[in-house]
Amino acid sequence: MTSDAPRGVDAPPELVQLLTPEGERVEHPDYDIELTDEEVRSLYRDLVLVRRIDLEAVALQRQGELGIWASLLGQEAAQIGSGRALTDADMAFPTYREHGVAWCRDVDPVRLLGLFRGVNHGGWDPAEHNFHLYTIVIGSQTLHAVGYAMGIQRDGAEAATIAYFGDGATSQGDVNESFIWASVFNAPVVFFCQNNQWAISEPLEKQSKIPLYKRASGFGFPGVRVDGNDVFACLAVTRKALQNAREGQGPTLIEAFTYRMGAHTTSDDPTRYRVADELEAWKLKDPIERLKAYLFKNQLADQEFFDKVDAEADALGKDVRRRCLELPDPEPEALFQHVYAAQHSLLDEERDQYLTYLAGFER
């Protein structure tokens, strides 16, 4: 990358890429993937529908219907590719931005919106979807993922965990501690870092002097950097890392080299710290457009297919909006539900005190 080039635009030479920004299929000596025509079309559908959900959520927040929202715009390929690499037995541990992975795990998008609307504490059963609740505390889910992976080891199960986090989280102690535990115990876990170039307003060069994937070597396990806007490469690399984990080969760190096209959250203004040229340059690497170009060039889809997917996306957006606005407000005592697995005397006492306090306002 030249000194005057927008951040991260020139692809690093060590990047695993199977689909160029122009939609050309390329080979890689260590990673390959065989997909049917229908599977490729399905990946495209995933990307489009997830982006539509995300855009609808941003609109809902701007209209005062959500308290906040963390957009995944630009990171769809990293999430769909890695999410579709998971088996039913694998367990995913997300941050607060993995809406695409949630889609792959069949979590109702409205359940996600309920959390940001403030009407539930997560809204889904992690065991039902093998998709843990969103984690707001930066990096803490990596420790949860390693602990769960160690449990898989002891159960002798054929499964693995995957922990999602951003480039900024690599500076957190929890993440580095999880690397140590995973390495020492050879835990079946994949660390999936979505390097979107910005930790809120802090650029990558203020997080690390070396490429993030190279940090893995210091902890004693392999790391790989993948084109995070290439859904084929993300699927292939994650699938191989998960299989290695299930076979007892231990952890892998995947750095998905991508870009956060929108704000960190809807409370953020990225125009205050990054230039427009950088954003425009990354638009040329858009994950949806490159897959669309591939489908067109290889005559795997026609205009009717794309129109049908767009229509489905519009219908999904309207449905998500309607059901979000229909979400009921919870009763006050719901605040105390599902805090512990069993009854807890102190919590019961606090609940009774709170309800007595509220009763004092009734007329």
C-alpha positions in Angstrom: 0.0 0.0 0.0 1.4 3.4 -1.0 1.5 6.2 1.6 -1.3 8.2 -0.2 -3.6 5.2 -0.7 -6.8 4.9 1.3 -6.4 2.7 4.3 -6.5 -1.0 3.6 -7.6 -0.7 0.0 -4.6 -2.4 -1.6 -5.0 -6.1 -0.8 -2.1 -7.4 1.3 0.0 -10.1 -0.5 -0.8 -12.8 2.2 -4.5 -12.4 1.8 -6.5 -15.6 1.0 -8.8 -14.7 -1.9 -11.0 -16.9 -4.1 -13.2 -14.2 -5.7 -11.7 -10.9 -6.8 -13.6 -7.6 -6.5 -14.3 -7.8 -10.2 -16.1 -11.1 -9.7 -13.3 -13.3 -11.1 -12.8 -16.8 -9.6 -9.1 -17.4 -8.6 -7.4 -20.4 -7.0 -5.4 -20.7 -3.8 -2.9 -23.5 -3.1 -4.2 -24.1 0.5 -7.8 -23.3 0.2 -10.4 -24.4 -2.3 -14.1 -24.7 -2.3 -16.6 -26.6 -4.5 -20.1 -25.1 -4.6 -23.1 -26.0 -6.6 -24.8 -23.3 -8.7 -27.7 -23.4 -6.2 -25.3 -22.9 -3.2 -23.8 -19.9 -4.9 -27.2 -18.4 -5.5 -28.1 -19.1 -1.9 -25.1 -17.3 -0.6 -26.0 -14.3 -2.7 -29.5 -14.4 -1.3 -28.1 -14.5 2.2 -26.0 -11.4 1.6 -28.8 -9.4 0.1 -31.4 -10.3 2.8 -29.0 -9.6 5.7 -28.1 -6.2 4.3 -31.8 -5.4 4.0 -32.4 -6.3 7.6 -29.5 -4.2 8.6 -30.7 -1.2 6.6 -34.2 -1.5 8.1 -32.8 -1.6 11.6 -30.8 1.6 10.9 -33.9 3.3 9.6 -35.9 2.2 12.7 -33.3 3.6 15.0 -33.2 6.9 13.1 -37.0 7.1 13.6 -36.7 6.6 17.3 -37.9 3.0 17.4 -34.6 1.5 18.5 -32.3 2.8 21.2 -29.1 2.0 19.1 -28.0 -0.2 16.4 -24.6 -1.6 15.3 -24.6 -1.9 11.5 -22.8 -4.7 9.7 -22.8 -2.8 6.3 -19.8 -4.0 4.3 -19.1 -7.1 6.5 -21.8 -9.3 5.2 -19.4 -11.7 3.4 -17.3 -12.3 6.5 -20.4 -13.2 8.5 -22.3 -15.2 6.0 -19.2 -17.1 4.8 -18.1 -18.0 8.3 -21.7 -18.6 9.5 -22.4 -21.1 6.7 -19.3 -23.0 7.6 -20.8 -24.0 11.0 -22.4 -27.4 11.6 -25.5 -27.8 13.7 -23.2 -29.0 16.6 -20.9 -26.0 16.6 -21.5 -23.1 19.0 -21.1 -19.4 18.0 -20.2 -16.6 20.4 -21.0 -13.2 18.9 -20.4 -9.6 19.7 -23.3 -7.2 19.1 -22.8 -6.9 15.3 -23.1 -10.5 14.1 -26.6 -10.2 12.5 -25.4 -12.2 9.5 -24.3 -15.1 11.7 -27.6 -14.9 13.6 -29.3 -15.3 10.2 -27.3 -18.4 9.4 -28.3 -19.8 12.8 -32.0 -19.2 12.2 -32.4 -16.6 14.8 -35.4 -14.4 14.0 -34.2 -10.9 13.2 -36.9 -9.4 15.3 -35.4 -11.1 18.3 -32.3 -9.0 17.6 -34.3 -5.8 17.3 -36.0 -6.5 20.6 -32.7 -6.3 22.4 -31.9 -2.9 20.8 -35.5 -1.7 21.4 -35.1 -2.5 25.1 -38.0 -5.0 25.4 -35.9 -8.2 26.0 -32.5 -9.3 27.4 -31.5 -11.1 24.2 -34.6 -12.8 23.2 -33.5 -16.3 22.1 -32.4 -19.5 23.6 -28.6 -20.0 22.9 -29.0 -23.8 23.2 -31.8 -23.8 20.6 -29.8 -22.1 17.9 -26.2 -22.8 19.1 -25.8 -19.1 19.0 -25.0 -17.3 22.2 -26.6 -14.1 23.3 -25.0 -10.8 22.0 -22.1 -9.7 24.2 -21.7 -5.9 24.7 -18.6 -6.1 26.9 -15.8 -6.0 24.4 -13.9 -9.3 24.1 -15.5 -11.2 27.0 -17.2 -13.7 24.7 -13.8 -15.1 23.6 -13.3 -16.5 27.1 -16.8 -18.0 27.1 -16.1 -19.6 23.7 -12.8 -21.2 25.0 -14.5 -22.5 28.1 -17.3 -24.0 26.1 -14.7 -25.5 23.7 -12.9 -27.1 26.7 -16.3 -28.6 27.7 -16.6 -30.1 24.2 -13.2 -31.6 24.6 -14.1 -33.3 27.8 -17.4 -34.5 26.4 -15.6 -36.1 23.4 -18.1 -34.4 21.1 -17.4 -33.7 17.4 -17.9 -30.0 17.5 -16.1 -26.7 17.8 -16.8 -23.1 18.9 -16.3 -19.9 17.0 -15.7 -16.5 18.7 -16.4 -13.3 16.9 -14.7 -10.0 17.7 -13.3 -6.9 16.0 -9.8 -5.5 15.5 -10.2 -3.2 18.6 -11.0 -6.2 20.8 -7.5 -7.6 20.2 -6.2 -5.0 22.6 -8.4 -6.3 25.4 -6.9 -8.5 28.1 -9.8 -11.0 27.9 -9.0 -11.8 24.3 -5.3 -12.4 24.9 -6.1 -14.5 28.0 -8.5 -16.6 25.8 -5.6 -17.1 23.3 -3.5 -18.5 26.1 -6.1 -20.9 27.5 -7.0 -22.1 24.0 -3.4 -22.7 23.1 -2.3 -24.4 26.3 -5.4 -26.7 26.3 -5.5 -27.2 22.5 -9.2 -26.2 22.7 -11.4 -26.7 19.6 -12.1 -23.0 19.0 -11.8 -20.7 16.0 -11.2 -17.0 16.7 -12.8 -15.0 14.0 -11.6 -11.4 14.0 -13.4 -9.0 11.7 -10.8 -6.4 11.0 -12.9 -3.6 9.7 -10.0 -1.1 10.0 -11.5 1.0 12.7 -12.0 0.4 16.5 -14.7 3.1 16.7 -12.5 6.1 15.8 -9.1 4.4 16.3 -7.4 3.1 13.1 -5.8 -0.3 13.0 -2.2 1.1 13.2 -3.0 2.2 16.7 -4.0 -1.3 17.7 -1.0 -3.3 16.3 2.3 -2.9 14.7 2.0 -6.3 12.9 -0.9 -7.9 11.0 -3.4 -9.2 13.5 -3.3 -12.8 12.2 0.4 -13.0 13.0 -0.3 -12.5 16.7 -1.5 -16.2 16.8 2.1 -17.4 16.3 3.1 -15.8 19.6 0.5 -17.9 21.4 1.5 -21.1 19.6 -1.3 -21.7 17.1 -1.8 -20.8 13.4 -3.3 -17.6 12.0 -4.6 -16.7 8.6 -5.8 -13.5 6.9 -8.7 -13.8 4.5 -10.4 -11.3 2.2 -13.4 -10.5 4.4 -15.4 -9.2 1.4 -15.0 -12.5 -0.4 -17.8 -14.9 0.8 -16.1 -17.9 -0.9 -12.8 -17.4 0.8 -14.4 -16.7 4.2 -16.4 -20.0 3.8 -13.4 -22.0 2.8 -11.0 -20.7 5.4 -13.5 -21.0 8.3 -14.7 -24.4 7.2 -11.1 -25.7 7.3 -10.3 -24.1 10.6 -13.4 -25.5 12.2 -12.6 -29.0 10.8 -9.1 -28.8 12.2 -10.5 -27.8 15.6 -13.0 -30.8 15.6 -10.1 -33.1 14.7 -8.1 -32.1 17.7 -5.6 -29.7 16.0 -6.5 -26.9 18.3 -7.4 -23.2 17.7 -7.0 -21.0 14.7 -7.1 -17.2 14.4 -8.8 -15.9 11.3 -8.4 -12.2 10.5 -11.1 -11.3 8.0 -9.7 -8.2 6.3 -12.8 -6.1 5.6 -14.2 -2.5 6.1 -17.0 -1.0 8.2 -18.9 0.9 5.6 -21.2 2.6 8.1 -20.8 4.1 11.6 -19.6 2.1 14.5 -23.1 2.4 15.9 -25.9 4.8 15.2 -24.5 7.1 17.9 -21.2 7.5 16.0 -20.3 10.0 13.2 -17.4 8.5 11.1 -17.1 11.6 9.0 -15.2 13.2 12.0 -12.3 10.8 11.7 -12.1 9.2 8.3 -12.0 10.6 4.8 -14.6 10.1 2.0 -12.0 8.8 -0.4 -11.4 5.8 1.8 -15.0 4.9 1.9 -15.4 5.3 -1.9 -12.4 3.1 -2.6 -13.8 0.3 -0.4 -17.2 0.5 -2.2 -15.4 -1.0 -5.2 -14.8 -4.1 -3.0 -18.5 -4.5 -2.1 -19.2 -8.2 -1.2 -22.6 -8.3 -2.8 -21.6 -6.6 -6.1 -18.6 -9.0 -6.6 -20.7 -12.1 -6.2 -23.4 -10.6 -8.4 -20.7 -10.0 -11.1 -19.6 -13.6 -10.7 -23.1 -14.9 -11.1 -23.6 -12.8 -14.3 -20.3 -13.6 -15.9 -20.8 -17.4 -15.4 -24.4 -17.3 -16.4 -25.5 -18.7 -13.1 -28.3 -16.2 -12.7 -30.4 -13.9 -14.8 -32.1 -10.6 -14.1 -35.3 -12.4 -13.1 -33.4 -14.1 -10.2 -31.9 -10.8 -9.0 -35.3 -9.1 -9.2 -36.9 -11.9 -7.2 -34.2 -11.6 -4.5 -34.7 -7.9 -4.3 -38.5 -8.3 -4.0 -37.9 -10.9 -1.2 -35.6 -8.4 0.5 -38.2 -5.6 0.4 -40.9 -7.9 1.7 -38.6 -9.0 4.5 -37.8 -5.5 5.4 -41.5 -4.6 5.7 -42.2 -7.7 7.8 -39.3 -7.0 10.2 -40.4 -3.4 10.6 -44.1 -4.4 11.3 -43.2 -7.1 13.8 -40.7 -4.8 15.5 -43.2 -2.1 16.1 -45.7 -4.7 17.4 -43.3 -5.9 20.1 -45.0 -5.5 23.5 -43.3 -3.7 26.3 -42.3 -6.2 29.1 -43.8 -6.1 32.5 -41.5 -4.5 35.1 -40.9 -7.9 36.9 -39.5 -9.3 33.7 -36.3 -7.5 34.6 -35.6 -10.2 37.2 -36.4 -13.2 35.1 -33.7 -15.5 33.7 -30.9 -13.9 35.7 -30.1 -17.2 37.5 -30.9 -20.8 36.4 -32.8 -21.4 39.7 -34.5 -19.3 42.4 -32.3 -16.9 44.2 -33.3 -15.4 47.6 -31.5 -12.1 47.2 -32.9 -11.5 43.7 -36.4 -12.4 45.0 -36.0 -9.8 47.7 -34.9 -7.2 45.3 -37.8 -7.9 43.0 -40.3 -7.6 45.8 -38.8 -4.3 46.9 -38.9 -3.0 43.4 -42.5 -4.0 42.8 -43.6 -2.5 46.1 -41.9 0.7 45.0 -43.7 0.8 41.7 -47.0 0.0 43.5 -46.6 3.3 45.3 -47.2 5.2 42.1 -50.5 3.5 41.2 -53.7 5.4 41.5 
